[in-house]
Amino acid sequence: MIMPQGRQLLLPASPVFIWGSLLVALMFNLLPLGRVAWMPDFLAVVLVFWSVHQPRRVGLGAAFLFGLCLDVHQASLLGQHALAYTVLIYFAIMIHRRILWFSVPGQAVQLLPLFFAAHAITIVLRLIGGAAFPGWQVLLSPLLEAALWPIIGALLLAPQRRAPNPDANRPL
């Protein structure tokens, strides 16, 4: 694959860093912040980030397991987050090569429909289960997740941008 002009060559991502960042995102979702309907799903954003940048390391199995963990913690319908995360990651992996050709704001715009679809799945499953509609402010959550994309991207790509022992004979 030819690298887009102006992009920096990244070092390989450490598996410890990848899974550590996923666990930190899970912990952010588990915090008792008065869970309001418009709160962004940090775990979904980090899962999508790693499935776009490292699709062989973070895939559908990880999305399903993290979704089950969130379902158990929130005492929600078992499998609703697991299904939403699995669908989200499936489509993110499906378009991961195309996404990487866009600028970071363009990536956020491209991922916005995926975030809307994931929230629509959880809302529909809650409504089928007999819960009340959470209100229209739930539409802010995918917008906030897309707005978080550049920030999360800068934070998670920072360790890969280090210069690997440069010398005069090795320009890369």
Contacts in CASP RR format, 6 or more apart in sequence:
PFRMAT RR
TARGET T0000
AUTHOR 0000-0000-0000
METHOD contacts of the structure
MODEL  1
MIMPQGRQLLLPASPVFIWGSLLVALMFNLLPLGRVAWMPDFLAVVLVFW
SVHQPRRVGLGAAFLFGLCLDVHQASLLGQHALAYTVLIYFAIMIHRRIL
WFSVPGQAVQLLPLFFAAHAITIVLRLIGGAAFPGWQVLLSPLLEAALWP
IIGALLLAPQRRAPNPDANRPL
1 97 0 8 1.000
3 9 0 8 1.000
4 101 0 8 1.000
8 161 0 8 1.000
9 172 0 8 1.000
10 157 0 8 1.000
10 160 0 8 1.000
10 161 0 8 1.000
11 159 0 8 1.000
11 160 0 8 1.000
11 161 0 8 1.000
11 162 0 8 1.000
11 164 0 8 1.000
12 160 0 8 1.000
13 53 0 8 1.000
13 54 0 8 1.000
13 57 0 8 1.000
13 159 0 8 1.000
13 160 0 8 1.000
14 159 0 8 1.000
15 57 0 8 1.000
17 159 0 8 1.000
18 50 0 8 1.000
18 54 0 8 1.000
18 57 0 8 1.000
18 58 0 8 1.000
21 46 0 8 1.000
21 50 0 8 1.000
21 156 0 8 1.000
22 43 0 8 1.000
22 46 0 8 1.000
22 47 0 8 1.000
22 50 0 8 1.000
22 58 0 8 1.000
22 62 0 8 1.000
22 66 0 8 1.000
24 46 0 8 1.000
25 42 0 8 1.000
25 43 0 8 1.000
25 45 0 8 1.000
25 46 0 8 1.000
25 47 0 8 1.000
26 43 0 8 1.000
26 66 0 8 1.000
26 69 0 8 1.000
26 70 0 8 1.000
28 42 0 8 1.000
28 43 0 8 1.000
29 41 0 8 1.000
29 42 0 8 1.000
29 43 0 8 1.000
29 70 0 8 1.000
29 73 0 8 1.000
30 70 0 8 1.000
30 73 0 8 1.000
33 39 0 8 1.000
35 74 0 8 1.000
36 137 0 8 1.000
37 134 0 8 1.000
37 135 0 8 1.000
37 137 0 8 1.000
37 138 0 8 1.000
37 140 0 8 1.000
37 141 0 8 1.000
38 137 0 8 1.000
38 138 0 8 1.000
38 140 0 8 1.000
38 141 0 8 1.000
38 144 0 8 1.000
39 141 0 8 1.000
39 144 0 8 1.000
40 141 0 8 1.000
40 144 0 8 1.000
40 145 0 8 1.000
40 148 0 8 1.000
41 118 0 8 1.000
41 119 0 8 1.000
41 141 0 8 1.000
41 145 0 8 1.000
42 148 0 8 1.000
43 66 0 8 1.000
43 67 0 8 1.000
43 70 0 8 1.000
43 85 0 8 1.000
44 84 0 8 1.000
44 85 0 8 1.000
44 88 0 8 1.000
44 115 0 8 1.000
44 118 0 8 1.000
44 145 0 8 1.000
45 115 0 8 1.000
45 145 0 8 1.000
45 148 0 8 1.000
45 149 0 8 1.000
45 152 0 8 1.000
46 152 0 8 1.000
46 156 0 8 1.000
47 58 0 8 1.000
47 62 0 8 1.000
47 63 0 8 1.000
47 66 0 8 1.000
47 85 0 8 1.000
47 88 0 8 1.000
47 89 0 8 1.000
47 92 0 8 1.000
48 88 0 8 1.000
48 89 0 8 1.000
48 92 0 8 1.000
48 111 0 8 1.000
48 114 0 8 1.000
48 115 0 8 1.000
49 149 0 8 1.000
49 152 0 8 1.000
49 153 0 8 1.000
49 156 0 8 1.000
50 57 0 8 1.000
50 58 0 8 1.000
50 156 0 8 1.000
51 58 0 8 1.000
51 59 0 8 1.000
51 63 0 8 1.000
51 89 0 8 1.000
51 92 0 8 1.000
51 93 0 8 1.000
51 96 0 8 1.000
52 92 0 8 1.000
52 93 0 8 1.000
52 96 0 8 1.000
52 99 0 8 1.000
52 100 0 8 1.000
52 107 0 8 1.000
53 96 0 8 1.000
53 100 0 8 1.000
53 156 0 8 1.000
53 157 0 8 1.000
55 93 0 8 1.000
55 96 0 8 1.000
58 89 0 8 1.000
59 89 0 8 1.000
59 93 0 8 1.000
60 86 0 8 1.000
60 89 0 8 1.000
60 90 0 8 1.000
60 93 0 8 1.000
61 86 0 8 1.000
62 89 0 8 1.000
63 82 0 8 1.000
63 85 0 8 1.000
63 86 0 8 1.000
63 88 0 8 1.000
63 89 0 8 1.000
64 82 0 8 1.000
64 85 0 8 1.000
64 86 0 8 1.000
65 82 0 8 1.000
66 81 0 8 1.000
66 85 0 8 1.000
67 79 0 8 1.000
67 81 0 8 1.000
67 82 0 8 1.000
67 84 0 8 1.000
67 85 0 8 1.000
68 78 0 8 1.000
68 79 0 8 1.000
68 81 0 8 1.000
68 82 0 8 1.000
70 76 0 8 1.000
70 81 0 8 1.000
71 77 0 8 1.000
71 78 0 8 1.000
71 79 0 8 1.000
71 80 0 8 1.000
71 81 0 8 1.000
71 82 0 8 1.000
72 78 0 8 1.000
74 81 0 8 1.000
76 126 0 8 1.000
77 125 0 8 1.000
77 126 0 8 1.000
77 129 0 8 1.000
79 125 0 8 1.000
80 121 0 8 1.000
80 122 0 8 1.000
80 125 0 8 1.000
80 126 0 8 1.000
81 122 0 8 1.000
83 121 0 8 1.000
83 125 0 8 1.000
84 118 0 8 1.000
84 119 0 8 1.000
84 121 0 8 1.000
84 122 0 8 1.000
84 125 0 8 1.000
85 118 0 8 1.000
87 117 0 8 1.000
87 118 0 8 1.000
87 121 0 8 1.000
88 114 0 8 1.000
88 115 0 8 1.000
88 117 0 8 1.000
88 118 0 8 1.000
91 114 0 8 1.000
91 117 0 8 1.000
92 99 0 8 1.000
92 111 0 8 1.000
92 114 0 8 1.000
95 110 0 8 1.000
98 110 0 8 1.000
99 107 0 8 1.000
99 110 0 8 1.000
99 111 0 8 1.000
100 107 0 8 1.000
102 109 0 8 1.000
102 110 0 8 1.000
104 149 0 8 1.000
104 150 0 8 1.000
104 153 0 8 1.000
105 150 0 8 1.000
107 149 0 8 1.000
108 146 0 8 1.000
108 147 0 8 1.000
108 149 0 8 1.000
108 150 0 8 1.000
109 146 0 8 1.000
111 146 0 8 1.000
111 149 0 8 1.000
112 142 0 8 1.000
112 143 0 8 1.000
112 146 0 8 1.000
115 141 0 8 1.000
115 142 0 8 1.000
115 145 0 8 1.000
115 146 0 8 1.000
116 139 0 8 1.000
116 142 0 8 1.000
118 142 0 8 1.000
119 138 0 8 1.000
119 141 0 8 1.000
119 142 0 8 1.000
123 133 0 8 1.000
123 134 0 8 1.000
123 138 0 8 1.000
126 134 0 8 1.000
127 133 0 8 1.000
END
